[in-house]
Amino acid sequence: MSAPFKPAPRLAKPQPRRDPSLPVTGPTPPSWGWRGSGKGRASHIAVPPRFQATTVQTCGLFPFTAGSGAPSVGVPIGRHMIWGEVVALDPIDWVRHNIITNPGIFVLGEPGIGKSAISKRIASGLIAFGVGVLSLGDLKGEYGPLVTAMGGQVVKIGWGLHTLNPLDSGPLGQALPHLERTAPAKAATLRAEIRGRRLTLLLALCTIARGSRGVPITDAEELVLGAALDVLDRRTGVQPIIPEVVAQIEAGDQELRHAVRARSETEYRELTDGIVRTLARISHGVLRGLFDGHTTAPVDMNAPAVSIDISALDKASDDVVAAALQCTWAYGFGLVDAARAVGNDRPYLTIQDEMWRSLRAAPGLVDRTDRLTRLNRHQGVGSIITTHSLSDLEALPTEEDRAKARGFVERSAVTILGALPDLELARVHAVRALTSSEREFVASWSAPESWATDRPHPGRGKYLIKCGGRLGIPVEMHLTPREIDLYNTDAAIRGHKSTTVMGA
C-alpha cells in the first residue's frame, strides 16, 4: 500500500528590507507617544515658538500662517472666531500700550447673551493683575459671589440693611488732617473737591426728588445748599447728613441769608421753602432709612474688589433706584479720588450697570451724572458701562439729555457688541461705524435658527470688539466650571442649573 501524498512545504515569501527613512505603518501613536519603557513616551510637549510676520515673508509656510489682529495685552477673553488665536482685553493696559486713547468700555447686547459674563471675566482677570474693582450700584446682586470669592467686600444697601451717607467724604475726609499738616495747598484743593462732590450729589438727588415735574433748581436753592454744607463742614470729625442740611437751612442764620442775598426773613423763606420740602422728601419720604443717616459699613480701600449691592431696591420705584445709583456712583468715585489724594496710584476698574435707569428719572441728570463719574485717563481708572439697547437713550426726557448721553458711548474707546437685531445695529452704526459684514455677523447671533429647546442661544458667549475705526474682533468666550457657578445669572429661572458653557 502506498504512502499518502504529502505536499511539499511552502517556503516563506522573502520580505523586502524596510527602508529606515520610511514611516512605520500601523496604528497611529498617541499624541504623547506609546506608554512603556523605551517607547518614546513624552510627559510634556513644549509649545513651539510663535513668530509674527507679513504674508510676504511667511508665504512659504502656507497654509500654516494665520492672520493676526487681536492684541495679546490684558485678560484672555476667548478665541478669535476666524483665526482661533487668543484675544485679550484690558482697558488700562491698552491705553498704556497706545492701543486706545481712553480706558472706557461700553457693552451692548440682548438679555441673556453674556454681557455680565464678559464684564466679570475682565474684572476677575484684572483683580489678579492687582487692579481694584468697584461694582457700583449692583442692582441685580450678581457681582457679590465673584467679589466674595476674590476676597473682596460686599456692602448691601436697603431697608433694614446698611445705610450709605451720600455726603460722607470717606477716605477723602480721612486724608485731610495729614495733608493739612504736610501740604496745605493740596489740603485746600481736596477740601474744595469734597465740597463740589457733595453739592453736585445733593443737586442730583433734589432733581430726582422733583421727578417728572421738571422743576429746575434755582440759583438761590443751589447757593443755600452750598452755604449749609460750608457751615456743617467747619465741624471737626463729623460727617454731615441730609437731615442736618435741612435743619441748617430752616434755622436760616445770617451766613445763609447773605448767601442767597435775601433782604428779609420773609424773602429768605420764599427763596428756600422749595428746597427744604425737596430735601424733606429725600429724608422722610420713600428714601427714608437709605441715605439719610451715617454710613454703617465703610468701604475698605485695601480690598481687592468692592461691590455696593442695591438689589434690595430692584423692585422699588424708578426715583428710588435712580437716587441709589447716584449715591453709590458718587461714593465709589469719591473713593478713587481719595486714593489719588494720598498718593495711592493703584489702578481701578469701575462697573456701572443699568445707567439709563438713573438718567431717565428726571431732566438734567445726564449732566450731573457726568460730573460725578468722569475721571481723567491719567488717573488710571477703567470703566465698564452695560445696557441692553441704545433705544434707552430715546427714553431720556429732553433732546439735550439724549445728546449728552450719546457722549457716554462715544467717549468709550472700546465697544463690545453681543447679539443684536438689525434695528439696534442701525442705532449703533450712527454712533460707532460698522461695516456691512460686521453688522451681518452680529445680527446672525441674535435669533436661533429653529425652535429646538436643547440648544443654547446662538449668540451666547459671542462678541464683536470694536475700537475706533479698526475692524472689529469677533471672539467667542467659554467659561470654566468655576466661572459658570460664579457668573450664573439664570439661577432663578433655571432652578440653579447651568446647561451650557457660555456666559449668562
VOBAPA-603828 format. One record per residue (C-alpha): x, y, z. Coordinates in steps of 0.2 Angstrom, whole numbers, plus 5000, padded with zeros to 4 digits. Example, Ala and Ser with C-alpha at 12.3 -4.5 7.8 and 13.67 -1.06 7.14 Angstrom:
% VOBAPA-603828
506249785039506849955036
END
This chain:
% VOBAPA-603828
500050005000500750164995501050315007499850455007500350604997501050755007501350924998502950994999503151135012502951315006504351425008504151585017504051735005505551835006505152005014505952165007507152255019506252405027506952575022507352655039506952835031505052775028503752795042503252645052501552585047500252535059499052615072499352805074500352835091499552945104500053125104501253105118501952935112501652755117501652705136503052595142504952605144505852645129504352685118504552865117503352925129503453115132502753185149502753365142502753435125503353615124502353745114503353785098503853965097502754095088503354225076502454365068502754425051501954495035501154375022502554425010503854355022502954195028502154145011503253995010502453925026500653925019499453855025500153865042500054055044498654145052498054325051498354425067497354575073496954535091498054615104498854495117498954635130497754605145496554475152496154325140494354345134494254205122494754145104494654245088493154165079494054165062495954135066495754045083497054155092496854205109496054385111496554485127495754645133496254765147495654945145497055015156498554925148497854965131498055145135499755115141500255025125499455165114498155045108496655155113496555335120495455315135495055165146493155165144492255005138490355015133489554845132487954825122486854665119485254575121484754505138485554335141486954335129488354365141488554555145488854525163489954375160491254465149491254605162491554485176492954395166493854565163493554605182494254445189495754445177496154625182496054585201497354455198498454595190498254705205496854815199495554875211493754835205492254935211490554875206489555025210487655005212487454815208485554825205485454635202486654575216487654475203489354535207489354485225489854305223491354355212491854485224491754375239492654235230494054355226494254405245493354575242492054675252490154675248489054815255487254795254486154945255484254935258482954955271483454855287485254835279486654955278486455145276487555255265487855435268487955525251488855665260490155555268491855615262492555445267494455425264494455595256494055665273495255555282496655615271496355795276497155805293498855735286498855855271498456005281500055975291501155925277500456005261499156145265498956185247498456015242497356005258496356165251496156085234495555925242494356015253493656105238493455935229492455865243491356015244491056005225490655825225489355845240488555995232488355905215487655755223486355855233485855945217485655775208484655705222483555855223483255845204482755665206481555705220480655835210480555705196479455725181478855895187480455955180480556105192482356165190483456205204483556395206485156495209484556535227484256355231486056305225486856445234485956405251486456215249488256265247488156385262487456255273488756125268490056255272489356285289489256095293491056065286491856185299491356055312492855935315492755745314490855745310490155705293488655805288486955705284485455775274484355805289485655915296485756015280483856035281483956095299485356215295484356295280482756305291483756395305484256525292485756615301486556765294487856675284486456585274485356735272486856835265487256685253485556695244485656895245483956895255483557065261482257005274481756845284480256835273481156845257482356715263480956595267480156625250481856585242482256425252480556345256480556245240482256165243481856125261480256025255481355935242482655885255481255835267480555715254482355635252482555615271480755575276479955515260480255355251482155365253481955365272483155245280484355235265485355395263484855505277486055435291487855405293488755265283488655105293489855005283491355105277492255035261493954955263495055035251496354895253495054765247495454685230493654715225492154805232490354785227488954905233487454795232485754885230484754735224483554755238482954915229482754825212480854825213480755005221480155155211481255225197481655385208482255275222483355165211484055325202484455405219485355245225486355235209486855415210487355395228488355245225489255315210489755475219490355375234491355255223492155385213492555485228493555335235494655335219494955525222495455485240496655355234497455485222497455615236498555515247499755455234499055285230499255255211498355085211497355075195495455045197494054975186492355035189490754945183489155035181487554935176485855005172486555185170485055235160483855185173484555335183484755455169482955445164482255485181482255675178482855815166484655865168485355715177486455665162487555825165487655795184488055615182489455655170490155775183490155645197490855505187492055575174493855535178495355585168496355445160497955495168497155435185497255255179495355215180494555105168492655095167491354975160489555035156488254905151486554925143485354825133484954945119485355125113483555155112483655185131484355355125482755395117481855375134482855525142481755675145482555805133483555815117484955895126485055755138484955625124486455715115487455715131487155535134487755485117489455555124489555415136489655295121490755405110491955435124492155245127493655195117493055005116491354955111490854775114489354715104488454555109486954485099485954625092484554645079484654745063483654895070484854905085486354895074485755035064485755145080487455085085488155125067487555305070488755315085490155195081490355155062490154965057490554885041489154785032490054625036490154665054488354705055487854545047489054445058488254515074486454505068486754325064486954295083485354375088484054235085484054045085483853955068482553835074481353805089482453675097482553695115484053595119485253715111485953875118485654045111486754065096487454225102487854175120489754205123490054285106490654465105491254595092492654705100492654875091494055005094493855165085493955145066494854975067493954825060493054735074493754575083492554435084492854325099492054185107492154155126492053995135491853985154492753865166491653765178492053885192491654035182489953955177489553945196490154125199489454205183487754115183486354255182485054125176484954035193483154095197482454045180483453885178483253815195485153845199485653735185486853785171486553695155487953775144489753835145489354005139489154165149487454215156
END
